Structure formats: structure tokens, C-alpha cells
Amino acid sequence: MSWIDIGHIDDIPLRGARVVKTPVGCIALFRTGANKVFAASDTCPHKGGPLSEGIVHGQSVTCPLHNWVFDLHSGQAQGADEGQIATYPVQLDGERILLDSTSLGQRSAA
Amino acid sequence: MKQKLVVIGAGMASGRVLEHLTDAAPDAFDITLFNAEPRGNYNRIMLSPVLAGDQTYEDIVTHDDAWYAERGITCRFGEKAVKIDRELKVVEGENGHVPYDKLIFGTGSNPFMIPMPGHDLDGVIAYRDLEDTEQMMGMGAGNKVVVIGGGLLGLEAAAGMAARGADVTVVHIMGHLMERQLDPAAGYLLKKSLEEKGITVLLNAKSTEIAGKDGKARALLLEDGTELPCDLLVMAVGIRPNTALAQETGLAVGRGIHVDDQMITSDADIYAVGECVEHQGEVFGLVAPLYDQAKVLAQTLLGEDAAFKQRSLSTKLKVTGCDLFSAGDFAEGETREDIVFRDPARGVYKRLVLEGDKLVGAVMYGDTGDSNWFFGLIRDGEDVSEMRETLIFGPAYQGGGSADPLSAVAALPPEAEICGCNGVCKSDITTAIEGGATDLGAIRATTKASASCGTCTGLVEQLLQVTLGDDFQMPTAQPVCGCCELTHEDVRRLIKSQELKSQEAVWQELGWKTLNGCHVCRPAVNYYLLADWPVEYQDDPQSRFVNERKHANIQKDGTFSVVPRMWGGITNPAELRAIADAAEKYDVPTVKVTGGQRIDLLGVKGADLPYIWSDLNKAGLVSGHAYSKGLRTVKTCVGTDHCRFGTQDSTGLGVKLEKILWGSWTPHKLKLAVSGCPRNCAEATCKDIGLVCVDSGFQISIGGAAGMDVKETELLVQVPTEDEAIEVVMAVTQAYREGGKYLDRLYKWMAKVGLDWIKETVVDDLENRRALVERFELSQSIYRKDPWAEQAKEAPRFAPMADLTLEAAE
């Protein structure tokens, strides 16, 4: 793993999300009500809706286009819908958000 | 030959070491005890009861003079240890040298003082020792006190002084109280209980300066310009290990004095214990681990094998009379699931955090009776899958029990207003039920509750159920969503009558079963709160659907459409030029004329939004709210300005109405039109509110729609003047805002309350009509503004947080 600093936790609104562009596509960083940060694909497998624009509740997000709900840890669609979004390792170092560049298809800085 | 043991600091941890040592081996050491405070060991945790007047200093002394004398301990109280010579093994005190074989640092911690301007003024204190406590005890009625810090210590200080009659304000920088021990929901309950004790609590409040007069603190200034006058300012923002002497002595020091599992510092003959130590990267403030350390250190000194292990910790506290408990890791996340239980009647909140089959964390407020049992489950990592269903009810309920869906209504006080139309409170209804009114019809007949607009019907039925039990068969009503047991109408009614002014308040008082709602209830509750408490409640963008958060309509490819407002459908060459320029500059693929008489720019990239808005703003164009559950457009025909049939200035009235109504939020979208004559070229009779001008005045009709349902409006009233037409439109809009279910168009609300009821209350009752207009104006004083202008200032928020594709290409 090769952790890179993406930004401060306050760059993401509480119960909100922001996008990070990566070589594997757009990834959404979600911040839950309890200040936990998750990283997952920004793209809903249903019709490609931008999940970073959805409502974040508990540790789930609801797609803004057709209300599919995804668990942010497992990436599994909830309820009657079947589908999965990719999730990525993320960690908080104090208030800084770190992503693992190797899992994002990026060469390590070295 | 006795070994010489010198102890620096007579606190709770070093005191416990001395107890263990002198109990186990009374003659092993010749002990000298330094203490900077002019007294021995007392129970610091009990300073709060001393402050509150429940106990005196004498009550909380752990070791008195006799205790030290019996054990032959030489006390050098009020004397600081100023230097240590490790070569000669000598402690240099202010009044002379003491040689040692073994030395213990028990120097404790120092309160952290925020180094803001004025922190060194007189009247600025910490809450740490007896002297601080005595100063606070001097505060009483007529004194103003400000406490910075909403942690345990700050709240204890605040409650103690409030109990003495002082006017106390707590200033806390975070969004909820005691954020390290509690989650936001429990923090809300704690705040509420402090407020009931007369304490003012300011959250998200950043202190910038302490203003002084003649060298004494006079007021605390906050970042937002608030000035809080004070006679005493207590800073209770945290503690730092006191390591100054250890550092000078040349010991290894990080945040605290480094120790190993045996409490030995980097010098084999020097030990440290208590709040001054750092063990495996952690520092300590709670008493339980300090006592563990003390025991290990005593054993080490006696040559026994012992090792200090950090245990998973629980915090069980009584803050100012409120029971609270937290244990384990209660952050959301990983593969975690929450079980939430709220009992509004008793002010109880419990949350369990599960990971797989195990309980990993718990937060409790109000009822901590079962906390030891839960803590045991967490500590032992027990498999709880078998009892998962009833886990939250505690050990007594394993095998039975469930949440009571009626608890929110049962908890209402007798004076709670149930029916707003007729001013009927809970006790009126329960009295009627006891008097023999056992169904809805009888309640309506005897109390008039639910007999007007009918939106409180659900609550009346629940009251029948609570009072009569199984004798009343409750009709099934749809709750808002799976998060609660109440209907939209019930939630609206209770937000008003219980004066619930935050989402946390709604979740707790109305018994929400989830931590912070879901995508169904969050936008609804957010709307109800901002409609009912426009001044007190702050709109929460994160509880809004994307279009209302981004102030643009999301399209199927994730781009947005931008629709600037054209008042009454009127525009001019300058505006059109600005729109054309913007369309070119931002490569807008589609420019379309809408049905609402304005221009839609489709396909704008999310990151460009603030910039295109800023450009349009410069030409005087503002948001058209084409995305909102709120006022959309007021469509007009050209009226008397140009048309040979026009009877009134329909364009002028349309522009006026749009300028009054724009920016307002409504349960669903709200479309208006004004036609200049009954030929109705503006298609006013299929709008939510339509006005048709006639020679003798203005016909106002409501409840039209031309979407999934096509509805013709029904006549509400004809009025003679333009001013009265405007007043009626504002009043009916406000009545819909206050009564409508979220996502019900106006015609659906009308079908529920009845056109006759609207005529009675909005048109005929002039006093009520004016009150509605006033409340609408109050709300508009906050919401009648251009969101684009505000959002354009936040441009970076619209861009990706980082772009790693660029770095990869390098």
C-alpha cells in the first residue's frame, strides 16, 4: 500500500461527499454523520448516476437518479436491487484523508 | 537498609501507589513526598460536588495528615521539586536536597489554556484544583459566567455554578457536547437537559478573544461577532501531561513521560505514573487506567512481576444528574450496523454498534442500568447473533419485548396541542375519551379535534389507542418511512406543538429508529423544520435531493441544466446576450425554451456551475429555481400592455407575484399563472394557483395541475383589487406550506383539507389571512435571495477534491 494525502476531512461536508479523479475513474469520498470516511466508485451500476450527489444516511448512500441504496463498506446494493460498487481503502490520519494509490491503478511515487 | 523513595506529586495515582506499597511492605522504603499544592492527596473527581455545595473539601480528602504520619511518610507540601541530578541521585527541592534510590514522577497534568488574546487576564481560570473551585464557588445570582469547553469538566463547572444561581453560558467549538464520549444524538439530549437547568449552550462557537477592563476579563468575543459579558471565564478545554521537570531531567518524553509496561522511564531508577505518562502512544485522563498503573508500579517496586495493559475502556458518567455511558468504538463504519432505541417519554437513547456477530460499541443516555452487561459483551467479544433481535432491551428481555410504536404520543404532555385548527390539547381529548368518546367521530363531535383540516387525525387515533388499549382498532396509516412509526401529518403536527427545532430533536422526541434517517425522511423533515421555524432552523443541504443542493437539475448523464429566472416571462436584449455568451463560453450543447416562459441551458458540467452562475449574476440574472420544491414560475400573457382583449395588467401582476414568492420552499413545486382575460392565454387554470383577470377584478383559483394528473383549478375567490389578490395568493401559499405533506402538490393538499376549509380560513377569516401573510413574509426575509450568488462563492466545493490522473501522467 502507498498512502497519499487527498485533503482535510472538512473539505467534505458532514453527511456529504466529494469526487476524486483517478486512473480507475471517478471515486467518491463519503463522510458519514459519525465522521467516518469511505471511498467507493462514483458511478451507480444501474444507470451511471453520480453517487457523490446522493443523500448520505447511516453508512449508506442513495443514488440521486433512481434511489438505489448502497452500503458504503461492502458496496452492495440494498433491498430489492442487485448490484455492487467498487470500494477502495481509505484511512484517516488525524483529520487528513489518505487513499491508497496502488489500488487506484497509480504507480507509486517512488 | 531501607531504600530511599522520593515521590514528586501527591495526586490520585501516586497516592494509590503509596497505599499499595505501605500496605504490602510497610518497612521497605523511606518515603519523601513532594507536592506543589499546599496539601496532600484528595479526590479530584469529587471537586464537582464540592462546587455544587453537596460536599466540602474535608469530605474529599483521601489522605489526611494522620494517614501520612502513620506510614512515616515525610511530606514536603507546598514545595516544588525544581531539579533532579541523576548522577548523584538527588532531588533538589525549593527548601533543600533529598537523595533517592528510586524516584517516582506523579506530576499529573496541566490544564490547557488557549493562547488567545486576554487569556492571562484576571478572572480567567481553569478547572483543575481546589483554588479554581473556590473561585467558582464565589459565583452566584447576578454573576455571569462563560465556560469554554463542552467536555465533562466544562459541563460540571457550568452545572455547579448554575446551581448556585449564576447565569452560565457554555461555548463549545464542536457540533455537539462531549463529542469524544457521545454521538450527536446523545449530545442533543445532554444539551436539552442543561438548557432545562437554565444553562445557555452555544455549539460550533469559536472563541477569538477575551476582552478585558482594568486587567480583568470583561467579555468573551466569538468569531461571529457575539460578545458574551462575564464576571468569570472558565477555560476547560483539556489537559496536557506535565512533563517539564522530566524533560529538564533528560528523560525520554513525547506527549507524556515515556514508560514501559513496568512503568519504568528511560532511567531504570525513575518511574512515572498517572496523567503525566505516555504508554504505547497513549496518554490517560480517566481514573481506572491510572489505578491499574499504580498497582503495577507498586508491584514493580517490590520486585514482583507485573505489566500494565491498556484495557478497552468504558465511560460511565453522571453529568449534572444525567446518566450516560459509552464503551468500545461507536464510530460508524467498516462492516458495522447500528441498533438504535429511543424512548422519548423517558428521554432515553441507546445505540449499539455491531460488527459481524459481535457488539463493538455502545452509547447510552438516560438509562444506563444495563451498561455493565453491554460492556461485558464488548470486552469479551461474545457472539450476540442469537439475541440480536432483543439485544437492545438488555439482559432482562432476552426472549421478549419490542419497541412501542405509540411511545412518542404517550410521552406528550397533557397541554400539548394536537389539533391546531381548533386549539385542542391532549388532555381535552383524553378527558373526552374517558367521558365515553371512543371513536374518531365521537372525538370530533365532542372536542372538534380533527374536525377541520383533518391533518391531526392520525394523532387523535393514536391517543384513542393509547388510552383505550385493545378496545380501539387503529386504522393502518402509512408512516413516513421505515425510520419511524408516524405519518407525515403526525410528524408535522408534533414538530409544531412540541417546538422541535432541529433534526436531532425530531429523531429523538419522535422515536426515530435509525441513526440519522434515510433519503426518504431526511428531505421531508428538513422541509418541515425550515417551513415551521424559518428563523431558528438552518436549512441542511445534506438533507436535500441533489437538485436542491446543487441549485440545478441533474440530467441523466450527470450534467446539469441551468435556468435563469425571467420575471413573469419578460426579458430584454442584455439578458439574452448574457445567456448567449454563457452558452458559448461553457459549451452548452442544448438551449431550450421551457413551458414556463424562460430559457434552459442543458448539459452544463457540475464543476462549471459556480462560474456560469457568476457570469449570469453579472447581467442581473438570478436562479429560476427550476429544480426546487418551491416557487417555479409565474407565467403571464401580455394583458393590457399590448392585447386588445386584456382587462388588467396581467404581466405586471405576474412580475409582482414572482418577486414576492421567489425563493420560497413549498411541499412540492408551485407554479402560478396570470391571464389577462378569460381567454386564458397563460393557461392559468391548470396551475397550482391561477389568476384570471376580469373587468371587475381577479379570479383566484387553486389546485390545478398538468403533469401525471391533469386537474382544472377550482375557484377560491374573486377579489376586486390587485393588492388583495396578492394577499390571498401569499396566504394560500403559506397555508399550503404549513399544512401540506412533503411531495404533495397543492391539489392533493386541497383534496385532504377541502376547498371549503381553505375558503373559511384563508379567505373569510381576515385575521388568519393576515397572520398567514405575516408568517410568509417572515420566512421570505430569510429565503427570498439568490442561492446562485451564494453558491458561486463556494466554487472549490464544486470541483473534484483531487485529480490523481494528472499525477499519474507525469
Interface residues (C-beta under 8 A of the other chain):
Chain A: I4 I6 G7 D11 I12 P13 L14 R15 G16 R18 V19 V20 K21 T22 P23 C26 L29 T32 G33 A34 N35 K36 F38 K47 G48 G49 P50 E53 G54 I55 V56 H57 G58 Q59 S60 T62 P64 L65 N67 V69 H73 S74 L99 S101 L104 G105 Q106 R107
Chain B: G175 D183 P184 F330 A331 E332 G333 E334 T335 R336 D338 T514 L515 N516 G517 C518 H519 R522 P523 P541 Q542 S543 R544 F545 V546 R549 K550 I554 K556 D557 G558 G606 R797 P800 M801 A802 D803 L804 T805 E807 A808
